[in-house]
Amino acid sequence: MWIELRGLPHREIDGLPYTIHQTAPGRWHIVIPNCPRYPTGYFLPHAYPNREAALSALEEGPPWDG
């Protein structure tokens, strides 16, 4: 389960905030936004074809394909 912050879904897993981000048309990534452990943020390498697929993966939680 996630919460919405500023229109983006967020989920905390093991103390890290996770969300999704569109990097290009048809490319969505699960990301860790800026936080103390990753000050510049971190993009997980696997790209999803649409927002719904990325949200589904975020809801299922790790491990994510990569």
DARAWO-V121972 format. One record per residue. RES is the residue in one small letter. SS is DSSP state (a for helix, b for strand, c for the rest). OMEGA is omega in radians with two decimals (* if undefined). D_LAST is the distance of its C-alpha to the last C-alpha in Angstrom with 1 decimal. Layout:
# DARAWO-V121972
res = [RES & RES]
ss = [SS & SS]
omega = [OMEGA & OMEGA]
d_last = [D_LAST & D_LAST]
This chain:
# DARAWO-V121972
res = [m & w & i & e & l & r & g & l & p & h & r & e & i & d & g & l & p & y & t & i & h & q & t & a & p & g & r & w & h & i & v & i & p & n & c & p & r & y & p & t & g & y & f & l & p & h & a & y & p & n & r & e & a & a & l & s & a & l & e & e & g & p & p & w & d & g]
ss = [c & c & b & b & b & c & c & b & b & b & b & b & b & c & c & b & b & b & b & b & b & b & b & b & c & c & b & b & b & b & b & b & c & c & c & c & c & c & c & c & c & b & b & b & b & b & b & b & c & c & a & a & a & a & a & a & a & a & a & a & c & c & c & c & c & c]
omega = [-3.13 & 3.04 & 3.10 & 3.03 & -3.11 & 3.09 & 3.14 & 3.09 & 3.09 & 3.08 & 3.09 & 3.11 & -3.14 & 3.09 & 3.12 & 3.09 & 3.10 & 3.05 & 3.08 & -3.11 & 3.08 & -3.11 & 3.13 & 3.07 & 3.13 & 3.12 & 3.10 & -3.14 & 2.91 & -3.08 & 2.93 & 3.12 & 3.14 & 3.10 & -3.10 & -3.10 & 3.11 & -3.04 & 3.13 & -3.12 & -3.11 & 3.08 & 3.00 & -2.96 & -3.06 & 3.09 & 3.11 & -3.03 & -3.13 & -3.10 & -3.09 & 3.12 & 3.12 & 3.10 & 3.12 & 3.12 & 3.12 & 3.14 & 3.13 & 3.13 & -3.10 & 0.04 & 3.10 & 3.08 & -3.13 & *]
d_last = [21.7 & 21.6 & 24.4 & 25.1 & 25.9 & 27.2 & 25.9 & 22.2 & 20.7 & 20.1 & 19.1 & 19.7 & 17.7 & 19.1 & 21.2 & 18.5 & 18.8 & 15.8 & 16.3 & 15.0 & 16.0 & 16.6 & 16.1 & 17.7 & 19.2 & 16.7 & 13.7 & 12.9 & 10.6 & 10.9 & 12.8 & 15.1 & 18.4 & 21.0 & 22.1 & 23.9 & 21.0 & 19.1 & 22.1 & 20.4 & 17.5 & 13.7 & 11.1 & 7.5 & 5.7 & 4.6 & 8.2 & 10.5 & 13.8 & 16.1 & 17.1 & 17.7 & 14.2 & 12.8 & 15.8 & 15.4 & 11.9 & 13.6 & 16.5 & 14.8 & 13.3 & 10.9 & 9.1 & 6.3 & 3.8 & 0.0]
